[in-house]
Amino acid sequence: MTKKWWQGSVVYQVYPRSYQDSNGDGIGDLPGLTQRLPYIKKLGADVIWLNPIYKSPDKDNGYDISDYRSIQPAYGTMDDFDTMLESAHKQGLKILMDLVVNHTSDKHEWFEQSRQSKDNPYSDYYIWRDPVDGHAPNNWGSYFSGPAWTYEPKRGQYYLHLFAPGQPDLNWENPKVRQEVYSLMKFWLDKGVKGFRMDVINLISKPAGLPDAPQAPGAPYGNVEPLVSDGPRLNEFLHEMNQEVLSKYDIMTVGEMPGSTPEDAIEYTGLKSNELNMVFQFEHVGLAANPDKKLGKWNDQPIQLVDLKKALSRWQVELDGKGWNSLYWNNHDQPRAVSRFATDDPKYRVKAAKMLGTTLHMMQGTPYVYEGEELGETNVHYQKLDQYEDIESINAYHQLVEKDQAVDGTTMLKYMENMSRDNARTPMQWDDSNNAGFTTGKPWFALNPNYTEINAKSQVDDPDSVFNYYRQLIDLRHNSDLITLGTYEEIDPDDNEVFAYRRHYQGQTLLVISNFTDQTVQRDYGQANSKRLIGNYEDSQNDTLRPYETNVYLLND
């Protein structure tokens, strides 16, 4: 395998609204990010993935784009973007943009035109259908609760939106739409960005005839995911995108693909597929969903380690030599990693955060670190509905508690405390001063109260901090083909306390052992007398693993 630059890279994800405010309006912005680039460089990351910074009405925090070639005014100007990009390049950092082209905002000029009539030049840019017996054309439900169709009186038709009504789906069957997308991609690549994270890109090809979706008993709408993910023309569209745009630049691409399997991923990212470089799959973050299908992801049960190992190991084994993995614990759509996969108990949080980092970063693939993960930031644990901001969470509460009465309000709030996307969106915790150093004004969203203990200032110069442990992990990766390219061998898949695996490359073997419990346990994998490369306790006690202990060994041949 010839190593590509993105295989040896580590990506740091910035949610711009919550990263750093430079002008006191309480909203993170591009000049604020520019100010913080040295911090990201110090961590050791190579690439920064920016959540959407385009002009948007902000119904879904920027994932409803009204102008792909303009910067959201709250984040600054195109000059601010160019300054940030130049500053990043000077520090050896690459910028990855968020490409959101399954849908636009309903305020985008294309949709404003399309909704007027059936016979204008943009009429076919979106997916329109006539009413059936006076109601929506099928039973599809939106990912954000409620129906996936909204009626437009001007056209006398319904338009499809797999997400919010303000996010109408583009009609990828129309070649003009595809050319518009390729044109806007070239606009950013010609500026010098080094690739794209592609939002729900495997939803762009809808099934012929738009049939009804499977509907759980008592559910108000059908579950669209099995129907719309990995649609019939997805390969064709991605291949065309690669031919017309991606192949002409030295860039990296990662496609967000809910519902995709390793077999799907090999089709889209195979080393010879000429489509994308890697996908974001959801298997491990979708674990511990509610057994009541009506409630979907909303639950407060912990993930079983055996299930987590099965999910991660499956992708490691099946993509090896055929495709490339993206490695992540959390992002702007997921709760905080340490709270979800380990513990945010103050007694063990630091050890647990380091353990999770080790478990993931020693695997094959490109790791993604979400802002604050490198500090061991935790879920915020809101107790009331009015503390939430996220459209998905609020809609789910209204649908499941008030409309369907599928769950009581107290229980739903417990589920949201565990699973809401708002857990990841609180402002970055820079220091213990007022508003955590994020803004001099009123923050757009309340801070996690624990910022006085968990913040960058207290960690950057502390050799034992989560931040400096992540620096070591990244440094190890950068200097080891064994970690980057080695094959993966799972150990004891049925062990529900310890996650252990080996990596093999050119006669060398790496052994990774992580205790996912707050108990001391015994495990012997032949690690005695081997060289320990990194661990989250000062020393190794060989086969004794203390709470949340993790160690990486280079085994003697």
LOSEVO-268167 format. One record per residue (C-alpha): residue in one letter; x, y, z. Coordinates in steps of 0.1 Angstrom, whole numbers, plus 5000, padded with zeros to 4 digits. Example, Ala and Ser with C-alpha at 12.3 -4.5 7.8 and 13.67 -1.06 7.14 Angstrom:
BEGIN
ATOM   aa   east   north     up
ATOM    A   5123    4955   5078
ATOM    S   5137    4989   5071
This chain:
BEGIN
ATOM   aa   east   north     up
ATOM    M   5000    5000   5000
ATOM    T   5014    5034   4990
ATOM    K   5007    5058   5019
ATOM    K   4987    5089   5008
ATOM    W   4991    5121   5028
ATOM    W   4956    5118   5043
ATOM    Q   4963    5083   5056
ATOM    G   4991    5096   5078
ATOM    S   4971    5127   5089
ATOM    V   4951    5136   5120
ATOM    V   4920    5158   5115
ATOM    Y   4908    5183   5141
ATOM    Q   4871    5193   5138
ATOM    V   4861    5228   5145
ATOM    Y   4824    5238   5151
ATOM    P   4830    5275   5143
ATOM    R   4800    5289   5161
ATOM    S   4813    5275   5194
ATOM    Y   4851    5277   5190
ATOM    Q   4863    5313   5195
ATOM    D   4845    5346   5193
ATOM    S   4867    5376   5184
ATOM    N   4842    5405   5184
ATOM    G   4821    5401   5215
ATOM    D   4788    5391   5198
ATOM    G   4788    5357   5215
ATOM    I   4792    5337   5183
ATOM    G   4824    5320   5173
ATOM    D   4839    5334   5141
ATOM    L   4867    5330   5115
ATOM    P   4890    5357   5130
ATOM    G   4886    5338   5163
ATOM    L   4896    5305   5147
ATOM    T   4926    5323   5131
ATOM    Q   4937    5334   5166
ATOM    R   4935    5298   5178
ATOM    L   4954    5280   5149
ATOM    P   4986    5278   5170
ATOM    Y   4967    5258   5196
ATOM    I   4956    5232   5169
ATOM    K   4991    5232   5155
ATOM    K   5005    5225   5190
ATOM    L   4981    5195   5194
ATOM    G   4998    5181   5163
ATOM    A   4968    5179   5140
ATOM    D   4974    5182   5102
ATOM    V   4939    5191   5089
ATOM    I   4911    5212   5102
ATOM    W   4875    5202   5092
ATOM    L   4852    5232   5095
ATOM    N   4815    5227   5100
ATOM    P   4795    5249   5075
ATOM    I   4805    5286   5074
ATOM    Y   4783    5295   5044
ATOM    K   4754    5320   5044
ATOM    S   4724    5303   5061
ATOM    P   4692    5312   5079
ATOM    D   4705    5288   5106
ATOM    K   4675    5266   5110
ATOM    D   4699    5237   5115
ATOM    N   4731    5256   5126
ATOM    G   4744    5261   5091
ATOM    Y   4734    5229   5074
ATOM    D   4707    5248   5056
ATOM    I   4727    5268   5031
ATOM    S   4713    5298   5012
ATOM    D   4745    5308   4993
ATOM    Y   4774    5284   4988
ATOM    R   4798    5311   4978
ATOM    S   4793    5335   5007
ATOM    I   4804    5334   5043
ATOM    Q   4778    5335   5071
ATOM    P   4780    5372   5083
ATOM    A   4782    5362   5119
ATOM    Y   4814    5343   5111
ATOM    G   4830    5372   5092
ATOM    T   4837    5379   5055
ATOM    M   4854    5362   5026
ATOM    D   4885    5383   5034
ATOM    D   4884    5368   5069
ATOM    F   4882    5333   5054
ATOM    D   4911    5340   5030
ATOM    T   4932    5354   5060
ATOM    M   4924    5323   5080
ATOM    L   4933    5300   5051
ATOM    E   4966    5317   5045
ATOM    S   4975    5316   5082
ATOM    A   4966    5279   5083
ATOM    H   4988    5272   5053
ATOM    K   5017    5291   5068
ATOM    Q   5015    5268   5099
ATOM    G   5013    5237   5078
ATOM    L   4976    5231   5084
ATOM    K   4952    5221   5057
ATOM    I   4915    5231   5057
ATOM    L   4886    5207   5049
ATOM    M   4852    5222   5042
ATOM    D   4818    5208   5049
ATOM    L   4800    5201   5016
ATOM    V   4762    5200   5021
ATOM    V   4746    5191   4988
ATOM    N   4718    5166   4996
ATOM    H   4697    5197   5004
ATOM    T   4699    5235   5005
ATOM    S   4680    5261   5025
ATOM    D   4645    5270   5014
ATOM    K   4659    5305   5012
ATOM    H   4684    5295   4985
ATOM    E   4678    5313   4952
ATOM    W   4673    5280   4935
ATOM    F   4644    5270   4958
ATOM    E   4629    5305   4958
ATOM    Q   4626    5301   4920
ATOM    S   4616    5265   4921
ATOM    R   4587    5269   4944
ATOM    Q   4571    5297   4922
ATOM    S   4558    5274   4894
ATOM    K   4562    5242   4875
ATOM    D   4577    5259   4844
ATOM    N   4607    5280   4855
ATOM    P   4644    5271   4849
ATOM    Y   4648    5259   4885
ATOM    S   4615    5239   4886
ATOM    D   4633    5206   4885
ATOM    Y   4662    5214   4909
ATOM    Y   4642    5199   4938
ATOM    I   4619    5168   4943
ATOM    W   4583    5178   4938
ATOM    R   4553    5155   4938
ATOM    D   4515    5159   4934
ATOM    P   4493    5152   4964
ATOM    V   4479    5117   4966
ATOM    D   4442    5116   4978
ATOM    G   4448    5151   4993
ATOM    H   4478    5142   5014
ATOM    A   4516    5137   5010
ATOM    P   4528    5114   4982
ATOM    N   4542    5087   5006
ATOM    N   4546    5078   5043
ATOM    W   4582    5091   5046
ATOM    G   4592    5106   5080
ATOM    S   4619    5132   5084
ATOM    Y   4651    5125   5102
ATOM    F   4641    5154   5124
ATOM    S   4606    5140   5133
ATOM    G   4574    5148   5115
ATOM    P   4567    5142   5078
ATOM    A   4594    5144   5051
ATOM    W   4570    5164   5028
ATOM    T   4557    5200   5029
ATOM    Y   4529    5214   5007
ATOM    E   4537    5245   4986
ATOM    P   4504    5262   4976
ATOM    K   4521    5281   4947
ATOM    R   4529    5249   4929
ATOM    G   4501    5229   4943
ATOM    Q   4527    5202   4951
ATOM    Y   4547    5187   4979
ATOM    Y   4585    5190   4982
ATOM    L   4607    5164   4998
ATOM    H   4629    5173   5028
ATOM    L   4646    5144   5046
ATOM    F   4655    5168   5074
ATOM    A   4637    5201   5084
ATOM    P   4611    5217   5061
ATOM    G   4637    5245   5056
ATOM    Q   4661    5220   5040
ATOM    P   4645    5209   5007
ATOM    D   4663    5180   4990
ATOM    L   4681    5187   4957
ATOM    N   4671    5166   4927
ATOM    W   4704    5149   4917
ATOM    E   4686    5132   4888
ATOM    N   4688    5166   4871
ATOM    P   4723    5170   4854
ATOM    K   4721    5208   4858
ATOM    V   4720    5203   4896
ATOM    R   4751    5181   4895
ATOM    Q   4770    5207   4874
ATOM    E   4760    5234   4899
ATOM    V   4774    5213   4927
ATOM    Y   4807    5206   4908
ATOM    S   4811    5243   4901
ATOM    L   4808    5253   4937
ATOM    M   4832    5226   4947
ATOM    K   4858    5240   4923
ATOM    F   4852    5275   4937
ATOM    W   4865    5264   4971
ATOM    L   4892    5240   4959
ATOM    D   4906    5268   4937
ATOM    K   4909    5289   4968
ATOM    G   4932    5263   4983
ATOM    V   4910    5241   5006
ATOM    K   4922    5205   5007
ATOM    G   4890    5186   5004
ATOM    F   4855    5180   5018
ATOM    R   4836    5162   5044
ATOM    M   4803    5155   5025
ATOM    D   4772    5157   5046
ATOM    V   4748    5127   5043
ATOM    I   4762    5122   5008
ATOM    N   4748    5086   5005
ATOM    L   4712    5101   5006
ATOM    I   4715    5119   4972
ATOM    S   4701    5091   4950
ATOM    K   4665    5084   4959
ATOM    P   4648    5051   4950
ATOM    A   4628    5050   4918
ATOM    G   4591    5057   4923
ATOM    L   4596    5069   4960
ATOM    P   4578    5039   4975
ATOM    D   4565    5038   5011
ATOM    A   4590    5031   5038
ATOM    P   4588    5004   5065
ATOM    Q   4567    5017   5093
ATOM    A   4569    5004   5129
ATOM    P   4536    4996   5147
ATOM    G   4522    5028   5162
ATOM    A   4549    5050   5144
ATOM    P   4534    5081   5127
ATOM    Y   4557    5078   5096
ATOM    G   4579    5053   5078
ATOM    N   4616    5050   5085
ATOM    V   4633    5064   5053
ATOM    E   4669    5053   5061
ATOM    P   4667    5018   5046
ATOM    L   4652    5033   5014
ATOM    V   4672    5064   5008
ATOM    S   4707    5054   5020
ATOM    D   4730    5041   4992
ATOM    G   4704    5047   4964
ATOM    P   4705    5032   4929
ATOM    R   4726    5059   4913
ATOM    L   4749    5068   4942
ATOM    N   4780    5051   4926
ATOM    E   4774    5068   4893
ATOM    F   4770    5103   4909
ATOM    L   4801    5099   4930
ATOM    H   4821    5086   4901
ATOM    E   4811    5115   4880
ATOM    M   4820    5139   4908
ATOM    N   4854    5123   4910
ATOM    Q   4859    5125   4873
ATOM    E   4848    5161   4870
ATOM    V   4863    5176   4902
ATOM    L   4880    5154   4928
ATOM    S   4906    5137   4905
ATOM    K   4919    5171   4894
ATOM    Y   4931    5181   4929
ATOM    D   4954    5166   4955
ATOM    I   4927    5165   4983
ATOM    M   4910    5143   5008
ATOM    T   4873    5134   5009
ATOM    V   4852    5117   5036
ATOM    G   4815    5110   5030
ATOM    E   4790    5109   5058
ATOM    M   4770    5078   5051
ATOM    P   4743    5068   5077
ATOM    G   4732    5032   5073
ATOM    S   4763    5021   5052
ATOM    T   4780    4988   5057
ATOM    P   4817    4979   5051
ATOM    E   4806    4964   5018
ATOM    D   4790    4997   5008
ATOM    A   4821    5016   5019
ATOM    I   4844    4995   4998
ATOM    E   4823    5004   4968
ATOM    Y   4826    5041   4974
ATOM    T   4861    5043   4989
ATOM    G   4878    5013   4975
ATOM    L   4914    5019   4966
ATOM    K   4905    5015   4930
ATOM    S   4869    5029   4930
ATOM    N   4878    5065   4920
ATOM    E   4851    5079   4941
ATOM    L   4859    5090   4978
ATOM    N   4888    5084   5002
ATOM    M   4868    5073   5032
ATOM    V   4833    5073   5048
ATOM    F   4819    5082   5082
ATOM    Q   4800    5051   5092
ATOM    F   4775    5051   5122
ATOM    E   4776    5015   5134
ATOM    H   4795    5022   5167
ATOM    V   4777    5055   5175
ATOM    G   4743    5039   5167
ATOM    L   4747    5013   5195
ATOM    A   4723    5011   5225
ATOM    A   4694    5026   5205
ATOM    N   4660    5022   5222
ATOM    P   4645    4988   5219
ATOM    D   4612    5006   5213
ATOM    K   4617    5014   5176
ATOM    K   4594    5045   5178
ATOM    L   4620    5061   5201
ATOM    G   4650    5055   5177
ATOM    K   4683    5067   5192
ATOM    W   4667    5082   5223
ATOM    N   4678    5061   5253
ATOM    D   4700    5063   5284
ATOM    Q   4715    5028   5284
ATOM    P   4752    5023   5284
ATOM    I   4769    5007   5253
ATOM    Q   4780    4971   5259
ATOM    L   4817    4968   5252
ATOM    V   4812    4935   5233
ATOM    D   4789    4954   5209
ATOM    L   4814    4983   5205
ATOM    K   4843    4959   5198
ATOM    K   4822    4940   5173
ATOM    A   4813    4972   5154
ATOM    L   4848    4987   5153
ATOM    S   4866    4955   5147
ATOM    R   4843    4946   5118
ATOM    W   4853    4978   5099
ATOM    Q   4890    4973   5107
ATOM    V   4890    4938   5093
ATOM    E   4867    4942   5063
ATOM    L   4883    4974   5050
ATOM    D   4919    4963   5054
ATOM    G   4937    4964   5021
ATOM    K   4904    4973   5003
ATOM    G   4894    5007   5016
ATOM    W   4902    5032   5043
ATOM    N   4886    5039   5077
ATOM    S   4878    5072   5094
ATOM    L   4882    5069   5131
ATOM    Y   4860    5090   5154
ATOM    W   4843    5088   5188
ATOM    N   4823    5120   5185
ATOM    N   4814    5151   5164
ATOM    H   4789    5179   5163
ATOM    D   4761    5154   5159
ATOM    Q   4771    5130   5188
ATOM    P   4773    5133   5226
ATOM    R   4807    5137   5242
ATOM    A   4829    5106   5239
ATOM    V   4840    5102   5275
ATOM    S   4804    5105   5288
ATOM    R   4791    5081   5261
ATOM    F   4817    5054   5259
ATOM    A   4834    5055   5293
ATOM    T   4826    5078   5323
ATOM    D   4826    5115   5331
ATOM    D   4829    5107   5369
ATOM    P   4855    5133   5380
ATOM    K   4875    5105   5397
ATOM    Y   4882    5087   5365
ATOM    R   4874    5111   5337
ATOM    V   4911    5119   5328
ATOM    K   4921    5083   5327
ATOM    A   4890    5073   5307
ATOM    A   4895    5101   5281
ATOM    K   4931    5090   5276
ATOM    M   4920    5053   5274
ATOM    L   4894    5061   5246
ATOM    G   4920    5082   5227
ATOM    T   4945    5053   5228
ATOM    T   4919    5027   5217
ATOM    L   4909    5047   5186
ATOM    H   4942    5062   5176
ATOM    M   4961    5029   5174
ATOM    M   4936    5016   5148
ATOM    Q   4940    5017   5110
ATOM    G   4924    5048   5095
ATOM    T   4925    5086   5097
ATOM    P   4916    5098   5132
ATOM    Y   4892    5128   5138
ATOM    V   4894    5147   5170
ATOM    Y   4863    5169   5178
ATOM    E   4870    5202   5195
ATOM    G   4872    5197   5233
ATOM    E   4877    5159   5230
ATOM    E   4915    5166   5235
ATOM    L   4906    5181   5268
ATOM    G   4882    5153   5279
ATOM    E   4852    5176   5278
ATOM    T   4819    5159   5290
ATOM    N   4782    5160   5283
ATOM    V   4766    5191   5297
ATOM    H   4737    5173   5315
ATOM    Y   4708    5198   5309
ATOM    Q   4677    5192   5330
ATOM    K   4651    5213   5312
ATOM    L   4637    5215   5277
ATOM    D   4642    5253   5275
ATOM    Q   4680    5247   5279
ATOM    Y   4682    5229   5245
ATOM    E   4688    5246   5212
ATOM    D   4691    5217   5187
ATOM    I   4663    5213   5163
ATOM    E   4665    5175   5163
ATOM    S   4663    5173   5201
ATOM    I   4634    5198   5205
ATOM    N   4614    5183   5176
ATOM    A   4619    5148   5190
ATOM    Y   4606    5159   5225
ATOM    H   4575    5175   5210
ATOM    Q   4568    5145   5187
ATOM    L   4575    5117   5212
ATOM    V   4562    5133   5244
ATOM    E   4534    5156   5234
ATOM    K   4521    5142   5201
ATOM    D   4527    5105   5202
ATOM    Q   4528    5101   5241
ATOM    A   4554    5074   5234
ATOM    V   4574    5084   5265
ATOM    D   4569    5107   5295
ATOM    G   4587    5141   5296
ATOM    T   4610    5132   5325
ATOM    T   4623    5101   5308
ATOM    M   4627    5119   5275
ATOM    L   4648    5146   5292
ATOM    K   4670    5118   5307
ATOM    Y   4674    5104   5271
ATOM    M   4683    5139   5258
ATOM    E   4708    5144   5286
ATOM    N   4726    5113   5273
ATOM    M   4721    5116   5235
ATOM    S   4714    5152   5224
ATOM    R   4736    5168   5198
ATOM    D   4737    5199   5221
ATOM    N   4761    5181   5243
ATOM    A   4788    5187   5217
ATOM    R   4779    5222   5208
ATOM    T   4785    5241   5240
ATOM    P   4813    5268   5236
ATOM    M   4849    5256   5237
ATOM    Q   4864    5257   5272
ATOM    W   4896    5278   5268
ATOM    D   4902    5289   5304
ATOM    D   4885    5294   5338
ATOM    S   4877    5331   5333
ATOM    N   4842    5345   5326
ATOM    N   4826    5325   5296
ATOM    A   4857    5303   5295
ATOM    G   4876    5327   5273
ATOM    F   4852    5320   5245
ATOM    T   4836    5355   5243
ATOM    T   4836    5389   5261
ATOM    G   4798    5391   5253
ATOM    K   4769    5368   5260
ATOM    P   4776    5333   5245
ATOM    W   4751    5322   5219
ATOM    F   4747    5290   5239
ATOM    A   4753    5283   5276
ATOM    L   4787    5269   5286
ATOM    N   4792    5236   5303
ATOM    P   4795    5247   5340
ATOM    N   4825    5224   5345
ATOM    Y   4847    5247   5323
ATOM    T   4864    5260   5355
ATOM    E   4879    5226   5360
ATOM    I   4881    5213   5324
ATOM    N   4898    5239   5301
ATOM    A   4927    5243   5277
ATOM    K   4947    5268   5298
ATOM    S   4950    5243   5327
ATOM    Q   4961    5215   5303
ATOM    V   4984    5229   5276
ATOM    D   5015    5231   5300
ATOM    D   5005    5201   5322
ATOM    P   5025    5170   5310
ATOM    D   4999    5147   5326
ATOM    S   4969    5163   5309
ATOM    V   4945    5148   5284
ATOM    F   4957    5174   5259
ATOM    N   4994    5164   5262
ATOM    Y   4985    5127   5261
ATOM    Y   4967    5133   5227
ATOM    R   4998    5151   5215
ATOM    Q   5018    5119   5223
ATOM    L   4993    5097   5205
ATOM    I   4994    5119   5174
ATOM    D   5032    5120   5175
ATOM    L   5033    5082   5177
ATOM    R   5010    5079   5147
ATOM    H   5030    5104   5126
ATOM    N   5062    5083   5132
ATOM    S   5049    5048   5127
ATOM    D   5039    5029   5096
ATOM    L   5029    5000   5119
ATOM    I   5002    5022   5134
ATOM    T   4991    5038   5101
ATOM    L   4991    5008   5078
ATOM    G   4993    4976   5100
ATOM    T   4966    4949   5097
ATOM    Y   4943    4944   5127
ATOM    E   4937    4913   5148
ATOM    E   4910    4914   5175
ATOM    I   4916    4896   5208
ATOM    D   4889    4880   5230
ATOM    P   4858    4895   5212
ATOM    D   4835    4883   5240
ATOM    D   4854    4901   5268
ATOM    N   4830    4927   5281
ATOM    E   4856    4945   5303
ATOM    V   4888    4948   5281
ATOM    F   4892    4959   5245
ATOM    A   4925    4943   5232
ATOM    Y   4939    4940   5197
ATOM    R   4971    4935   5178
ATOM    R   4984    4954   5147
ATOM    H   5009    4937   5124
ATOM    Y   5032    4952   5098
ATOM    Q   5065    4941   5082
ATOM    G   5074    4917   5110
ATOM    Q   5064    4941   5138
ATOM    T   5035    4936   5162
ATOM    L   5017    4963   5183
ATOM    L   4996    4952   5213
ATOM    V   4968    4976   5226
ATOM    I   4950    4968   5258
ATOM    S   4923    4990   5273
ATOM    N   4903    4984   5305
ATOM    F   4868    4999   5299
ATOM    T   4857    4995   5336
ATOM    D   4863    5012   5370
ATOM    Q   4876    4979   5384
ATOM    T   4911    4964   5385
ATOM    V   4912    4933   5363
ATOM    Q   4938    4908   5352
ATOM    R   4947    4901   5316
ATOM    D   4978    4884   5301
ATOM    Y   4985    4889   5264
ATOM    G   5022    4883   5265
ATOM    Q   5029    4919   5273
ATOM    A   5055    4912   5301
ATOM    N   5090    4925   5292
ATOM    S   5078    4942   5261
ATOM    K   5085    4978   5253
ATOM    R   5056    5001   5264
ATOM    L   5051    5029   5239
ATOM    I   5024    5048   5257
ATOM    G   5000    5043   5286
ATOM    N   4978    5064   5309
ATOM    Y   4994    5053   5342
ATOM    E   5030    5061   5352
ATOM    D   5041    5025   5349
ATOM    S   5028    4992   5336
ATOM    Q   5019    4964   5360
ATOM    N   5019    4939   5331
ATOM    D   4989    4917   5335
ATOM    T   4972    4939   5362
ATOM    L   4950    4966   5346
ATOM    R   4938    4994   5369
ATOM    P   4905    5013   5363
ATOM    Y   4904    5026   5327
ATOM    E   4940    5017   5322
ATOM    T   4954    5016   5287
ATOM    N   4988    5005   5274
ATOM    V   5004    5001   5240
ATOM    Y   5033    4977   5236
ATOM    L   5057    4969   5208
ATOM    L   5060    4931   5212
ATOM    N   5093    4912   5210
ATOM    D   5094    4890   5179
